[in-house]
């Protein structure tokens, strides 16, 4: 038997249970087997029950984010199944996302292969349960801060440093030279100048990403496509450094296409430079080089785009 509430609330822990018994116990003590279980019970007849069984509880997963927090960690462990009683597994399950989500019970028989001392699991049965998770605004807010506090602190800190540096250097209303890109006249965009100064004087990766975010927010409304392109690129590098190469290729292809659309009608020389830098960035990420190098190229791309304004 598998027991798990079909309705849960975001951030509120619930009990999920699994019980296995041999046929003799099941027929004689049906009511006892049901005691203490949630009203939402799913029964499955197992064609074979071994002396030792294992039950795991798993949840949907997107990248590194799971729909449920499961404790103990998914694997309920190997347990013996005896004749005069049932064997039980139990988990505390806390929803991490609202909406319709799925939990899966995986039942394995534990076998011994001749010539091997170690007991091995053989997946035997699966039971998937759909759970409707209700929204919980309080949990959503606290959970966002819990998982992103480092980035929030970095954004606030880098913005403060940017302002102090710009004030000290008195560069507002002047031109700035960055690497081999050339002079960039930003007299009419004070906020971008401040953040550009920050990018040149702070080596932290967090500060770099904060700079790019603030910079694209400072672009005029007519540049929304480019804003979105650079913001998506920034999020991709910062939050998903472990994606496989195929996913990275797809992400950068999308960004490249958006840049081509945005720059198609104007300044072909800048157009070519930006696409060249995008190809360099793509190569760096594909080859597993440092993320810091990727941030540097994003800064160069952003600088060339600002020159176009």
C-alpha positions in Angstrom: 0.0 0.0 0.0 1.1 3.6 -0.8 -0.3 6.5 1.2 0.3 10.1 0.3 -2.0 13.2 0.4 -3.2 14.2 -3.0 -3.5 17.8 -1.9 -0.6 19.7 -0.1 0.3 23.3 0.7 3.5 24.8 -0.5 6.1 24.7 2.3 4.0 22.5 4.7 5.4 19.1 5.4 3.2 16.0 5.0 3.7 12.2 5.7 4.0 9.8 2.8 4.1 6.1 3.7 4.6 2.7 2.0 3.8 -0.7 3.5 4.5 -4.2 2.2 3.2 -7.5 3.5 3.1 -11.0 2.3 -0.2 -12.5 1.0 -1.0 -14.4 4.3 -0.8 -11.2 6.5 -2.6 -9.1 3.9 -5.7 -11.3 3.9 -5.8 -11.8 7.7 -5.0 -8.3 8.9 -6.3 -5.9 6.1 -7.6 -3.4 8.6 -4.4 -3.3 10.6 -2.4 -2.7 7.5 -4.5 0.5 6.8 -4.2 1.9 10.3 -2.4 5.2 10.5 -2.4 5.8 6.8 -3.8 8.9 5.0 -7.2 8.5 3.5 -5.6 8.7 0.0 -4.4 5.1 -0.3 -3.2 3.4 -3.5 -3.0 -0.4 -3.4 -0.8 -2.4 -5.7 -0.5 -6.2 -5.8 3.1 -7.3 -6.0 3.6 -10.5 -7.9 6.6 -11.3 -5.8 7.8 -10.3 -2.3 11.4 -11.1 -1.5 12.7 -11.5 2.1 14.3 -8.1 1.8 12.7 -5.1 0.0 13.5 -1.5 -0.7 11.2 1.4 -1.4 12.3 4.8 -2.7 10.3 8.0 -3.0 11.3 10.4 -5.7 10.0 13.7 -7.1 10.1 15.6 -10.3 13.3 17.4 -10.9 14.2 20.3 -13.2 17.9 20.9 -13.5 19.0 21.1 -9.9 15.6 22.1 -8.5 13.2 19.5 -7.1 9.4 19.9 -6.7 9.5 18.3 -3.2 12.0 18.2 -0.4 12.0 14.6 0.8 13.4 13.5 4.2 15.0 11.0 4.6 16.7 11.4 1.2 14.4 9.4 -1.1 15.9 6.0 -0.3 14.0 4.4 2.5 16.6 1.7 2.9 16.5 -2.1 2.7 14.1 -3.8 5.2 13.1 -7.4 5.8 9.6 -8.6 5.1 8.5 -11.1 7.7 5.4 -13.4 7.8 3.6 -12.1 10.8 3.8 -8.3 10.2 4.0 -5.6 7.6 7.1 -3.6 6.7 6.8 0.1 6.6 8.7 3.1 5.0 7.9 6.7 5.9 9.0 10.1 4.6 8.4 13.8 5.4 7.6 15.5 2.2 7.6 19.3 1.8 6.4 20.8 -1.5 8.8 23.4 -3.0 6.7 24.5 -6.0 2.9 25.0 -6.4 0.8 23.4 -9.1 0.3 19.8 -10.1 3.4 17.8 -9.3 4.3 14.1 -9.2 5.8 11.8 -6.6 6.9 8.3 -7.5 7.3 5.2 -5.3 9.9 2.8 -6.6 9.8 -0.7 -5.2 12.9 -3.0 -5.5 13.5 -6.6 -4.5 16.9 -7.2 -3.0 18.7 -10.1 -4.5 22.1 -11.9 -4.2 23.9 -12.8 -7.3 26.1 -15.9 -7.1 29.7 -15.0 -6.8 29.0 -11.5 -5.3 28.8 -10.8 -1.6 26.9 -7.6 -2.0 23.1 -7.5 -2.1 21.8 -5.8 -5.2 18.5 -4.0 -5.8 16.3 -4.9 -8.8 13.6 -2.4 -9.7 10.4 -4.2 -9.6 7.4 -1.9 -9.3 6.6 1.8 -9.7 3.6 3.8 -8.5 3.2 7.5 -9.5 1.0 9.8 -7.6 -0.1 13.3 -8.7 -0.3 15.9 -6.0 -2.1 19.3 -6.2 0.1 21.8 -4.4 -1.6 25.0 -3.2 0.2 28.3 -3.3 1.6 29.7 -0.1 2.8 33.4 -0.5 4.6 33.4 2.9 6.7 30.4 2.0 7.4 31.6 -1.5 8.9 34.9 -0.2 11.0 33.3 2.5 12.2 30.5 0.2 13.3 33.0 -2.5 15.4 34.9 0.1 16.8 31.6 1.5 18.0 30.4 -1.9 19.2 33.7 -3.3 20.5 35.7 -0.4 24.0 35.7 -1.7 23.0 37.2 -5.0 20.8 39.8 -3.3 23.6 40.9 -1.0 26.0 41.0 -4.0 23.7 43.2 -6.0 23.3 45.7 -3.2 27.0 45.7 -2.4 28.2 46.1 -6.0 25.7 48.9 -6.6 27.0 50.7 -3.5 30.6 50.3 -4.6 29.8 51.4 -8.1 28.3 54.6 -6.8 31.3 55.4 -4.5 33.8 54.7 -7.2 32.0 56.8 -9.8 31.8 59.7 -7.2 35.5 59.4 -6.3 36.7 59.3 -9.9 34.3 62.0 -11.0 33.8 60.3 -14.4 30.1 61.3 -14.9 29.8 63.1 -18.2 33.0 61.8 -19.7 34.2 59.1 -22.0 35.6 55.7 -20.8 38.0 53.4 -22.6 37.5 49.7 -22.1 40.1 47.2 -23.4 40.4 47.3 -27.2 36.7 48.3 -27.7 37.5 52.0 -27.9 36.0 55.2 -26.4 32.4 55.0 -25.3 30.5 58.3 -24.9 27.9 57.8 -22.2 27.2 61.4 -21.2 23.5 61.0 -21.2 23.4 57.8 -19.2 24.7 58.5 -15.7 23.5 55.2 -14.2 25.3 53.2 -16.8 28.5 55.1 -16.3 28.5 54.4 -12.6 28.0 50.7 -13.2 30.6 50.6 -16.0 33.1 52.0 -13.5 32.2 49.3 -11.1 32.9 46.7 -13.7 36.4 47.9 -14.3 37.4 48.1 -10.6 35.7 45.1 -9.0 36.9 41.5 -9.8 34.2 39.6 -8.0 32.0 37.4 -10.2 29.0 38.5 -8.3 29.8 42.2 -9.0 30.3 41.3 -12.7 26.9 39.8 -13.0 25.3 42.6 -11.1 26.9 45.1 -13.4 25.5 43.3 -16.5 22.0 43.1 -15.0 22.0 46.8 -14.1 23.5 47.8 -17.4 20.8 46.1 -19.5 18.1 47.6 -17.3 19.6 51.0 -18.1 19.2 50.6 -21.9 16.3 52.6 -23.5 12.9 51.0 -24.0 13.6 50.6 -27.7 16.3 48.0 -26.9 14.0 45.5 -25.1 15.1 42.6 -27.3 18.8 43.2 -26.5 17.9 43.7 -22.8 16.3 40.3 -22.7 19.2 38.7 -24.7 21.9 39.9 -22.3 19.8 39.2 -19.2 19.2 35.6 -20.4 22.9 35.2 -21.1 23.8 36.5 -17.7 21.4 34.2 -15.9 22.6 31.2 -17.9 26.2 31.7 -17.0 25.5 32.6 -13.3 22.9 30.0 -12.4 23.5 27.0 -14.7 27.3 26.4 -14.9 26.9 22.7 -15.0 24.5 22.2 -17.9 25.7 19.8 -20.6 27.2 21.1 -23.8 24.2 20.6 -25.9 22.0 22.8 -23.7 24.7 25.4 -23.6 24.9 25.4 -27.4 21.1 25.9 -27.7 21.1 28.8 -25.2 23.8 30.7 -27.0 22.3 30.0 -30.4 19.1 31.7 -29.2 21.0 34.7 -27.9 22.9 35.0 -31.1 19.7 35.0 -33.2 18.2 37.7 -31.0 21.3 39.9 -31.4 21.2 39.4 -35.2 17.6 40.5 -35.4 18.3 43.5 -33.2 21.4 44.7 -35.2 20.4 43.7 -38.7 19.6 47.1 -40.0 22.3 49.3 -38.5 26.1 49.6 -38.1 27.3 46.3 -39.7 30.8 46.7 -38.3 29.5 46.6 -34.7 27.2 43.8 -35.8 30.2 41.7 -36.8 32.2 42.5 -33.7 29.4 41.5 -31.4 28.9 38.2 -33.2 32.6 37.5 -33.0 32.6 38.0 -29.3 29.6 35.8 -28.9 31.4 33.0 -30.7 34.4 33.5 -28.4 32.1 33.2 -25.4 30.4 30.1 -26.8 33.8 28.5 -27.2 34.9 29.3 -23.7 31.8 27.8 -22.2 31.9 24.8 -24.4 35.5 24.1 -23.5 34.9 24.4 -19.8 37.1 27.4 -19.2 36.5 29.7 -16.2 33.2 31.4 -15.8 35.2 34.6 -15.0 36.4 34.7 -18.6 32.8 34.4 -19.7 31.8 37.4 -17.6 34.7 39.4 -19.2 33.4 38.7 -22.7 29.8 39.6 -21.6 31.2 43.0 -20.5 32.8 43.5 -23.8 29.6 42.7 -25.7 27.7 45.0 -23.5 30.2 47.8 -24.0 29.9 47.6 -27.8 26.2 47.7 -27.6 26.3 50.9 -25.5 28.6 52.4 -28.1 25.7 51.9 -30.6 23.3 54.1 -28.6 
